[in-house]
Amino acid sequence: AEQSAMQAVALAEALGDASLQAAFRLNLSSAYGAMNDAARQLAELRKAAPLAEQVGDANLTLTVTANLADAYLKTKDYPSSLRYSDTALRLAGQAGDVAAAATCQVNRGIALNRLGRSREGLDAIRKGLEHFRTVHSRPLVAEISGVLAEEYAFAGEYREAYEAHVAFKAASDELMREDDRRHVAEASAGFESDKKQLQIEALQRDRRNQRWRVVLSVAIGCLGLLTAAVTVVSRRRVHELKGLIPICSYCKKIRSDEGYWSQVERHIKRHPKAKFSHGICPDCEKTGPDELAREGYL
């Protein structure tokens, strides 16, 4: 945050824009405040104040002045804090900013109490606290109740300090419970969201699995049909092979399934649709080519 604000200030200076310079220096002072570096916080606020007045930005001037009062409180420079608190209170009244006025009342009351003007100071703090109670700003109510308890103790009003501390504790506990409830609600909402997402993902997986099951079923069906077709063709081929009858190429005798050779007329009568495959019978093998030629087989 510090580096970003410093870069922004440098760019605003290069542009010569006083309004941007004031705003970015205010941001830089807030970064230093978060770092508990009061000295650099004050340095940036002092630079921002004349820039805000130069551009005539009333809201920016009010914010810078109120922050100066708060920063001087941190350094325990109570006279300076009181001076800037009074100025900021006047500016808040002119702007009609009731919340800023209430904040200024608290800062002014602390400074007055620390300067020995306890009655006036404590009254100012109570006025600021009452405003935030009216607008139901519970975080500020808790914070200012703690401030009031501390200032009562500083003024030696210990009974009032105890009562303010009890109010501070109750307000703080309520905020913690509310914060816990919010965290629980956020966690529950996150759990429900995650659960729904898991349900959606499970449904998507089921759908993908169903598609794959359909594809697999189709593939298995196709494979079954292919297997059946191959089986039919194979059986047909076997039948065709079984339907072939060996016949001697020379004497035209037929070999039976039992291995006997007989005249072709007998098999034709028994198997009129049979097909023949040519070979040679044992007798013709013994006769030899010359004799087969003389007998007219060659």
BELBELGI-V748997 format. One record per pair of residues at least 24 apart in sequence whose ideal C-beta (glycine too) atoms are under 10 Angstrom apart, sorted by the first residue. I is the first residue (numbers start at 1). J is the second residue. Records with the same first field share a line. If there is no record, write none. Layout:
BEGIN
I->J / J
END
This chain:
BEGIN
1->27 / 28 / 30 / 31 / 32 / 34 / 35
2->27 / 28 / 30 / 31 / 32 / 34 / 35 / 37 / 40
3->28 / 31
4->28 / 31
5->29 / 30 / 31 / 32 / 44
6->31 / 44
9->44 / 47 / 48
12->51
17->51 / 55
18->50 / 51 / 52 / 53 / 54 / 55 / 56 / 57
19->51 / 52 / 54 / 55 / 56 / 57 / 60
20->51 / 55
21->47 / 48 / 51 / 52 / 54 / 55
22->47 / 48 / 49 / 50 / 51 / 52 / 53 / 54 / 55 / 57 / 60 / 61 / 63 / 64
23->48 / 51 / 52 / 55 / 57 / 60 / 63 / 64
24->48 / 51
25->49 / 51 / 52 / 64
26->51 / 52 / 60 / 63 / 64 / 67
29->64 / 67 / 68 / 71
30->67
32->71
33->67 / 70 / 71 / 74
36->74
37->74
38->70 / 71 / 72 / 73 / 74 / 75 / 76 / 77
39->71 / 74 / 75
41->67 / 68 / 70 / 71 / 74 / 75
42->67 / 68 / 71 / 72 / 74 / 75 / 77 / 80
43->71
44->71
45->69 / 70 / 71 / 72 / 84
46->71
49->84
58->91 / 94 / 95 / 97
59->91 / 95 / 97 / 100
61->87 / 88 / 91 / 95
62->87 / 88 / 89 / 90 / 91 / 92 / 94 / 95 / 97 / 100 / 101 / 104
63->88 / 91 / 97 / 100
64->88 / 91
65->89 / 90 / 91 / 92 / 100 / 104
66->91 / 92 / 97 / 100 / 101 / 103 / 104 / 107
67->107
68->107
69->103 / 104 / 106 / 107 / 108 / 110 / 111
70->103 / 104 / 106 / 107 / 110
72->107 / 111
73->106 / 107 / 110 / 111 / 114
76->111 / 114
77->111
78->110 / 111 / 112 / 113 / 114 / 115 / 116 / 121
79->111 / 114 / 115
80->111
81->107 / 108 / 110 / 111 / 112 / 114 / 115
82->107 / 108 / 109 / 110 / 111 / 112 / 114 / 115 / 117 / 121
83->108 / 111
84->108 / 111
85->109 / 110 / 111 / 112 / 124
86->111
89->124
98->131 / 134 / 135
99->128 / 131 / 132 / 135 / 137 / 140
101->127 / 128 / 131
102->127 / 128 / 129 / 130 / 131 / 132 / 134 / 135 / 137 / 140 / 144
103->128 / 131 / 132 / 140 / 144
104->128
105->129 / 130 / 131 / 144
106->131 / 132 / 140 / 143 / 144 / 147 / 148 / 151
107->147
109->144 / 147 / 148 / 151
110->147 / 148 / 150 / 151 / 154
112->151
113->148 / 150 / 151 / 152 / 154 / 155
114->151 / 154 / 155
116->155
117->155
118->151 / 152 / 154 / 155 / 156 / 157
119->155 / 157
121->151 / 154 / 155
122->148 / 151 / 152 / 154 / 155 / 157 / 160 / 164
124->151
125->150 / 151 / 152 / 164
126->151 / 164
129->164 / 167
133->171
138->171 / 172 / 174 / 175 / 178
139->171 / 172 / 175 / 178
140->171
141->167 / 168 / 171 / 172 / 174 / 175
142->167 / 168 / 169 / 170 / 171 / 172 / 173 / 174 / 175 / 176
143->168 / 171 / 172 / 175
144->168 / 171
145->169 / 170 / 171 / 172
146->171 / 172
240->275
241->275 / 277
242->274
243->271 / 273 / 274 / 275 / 276
244->274 / 275 / 276 / 277
245->270 / 271 / 274 / 275 / 276 / 277
246->276 / 277 / 278 / 279 / 280 / 281
247->274 / 275 / 276 / 277 / 278 / 279 / 280 / 281
248->278 / 279 / 280 / 281 / 282 / 283 / 284 / 285 / 297
249->278 / 279 / 280 / 281 / 284 / 292 / 297 / 298
250->278 / 279 / 280 / 281 / 283 / 284 / 285 / 287 / 289 / 292 / 295 / 296 / 297 / 298
251->280 / 281 / 283 / 284 / 287 / 292 / 295 / 297
252->276 / 278 / 281 / 284 / 297
253->279 / 280 / 281 / 282 / 283 / 284
254->281
255->279 / 281 / 282
END
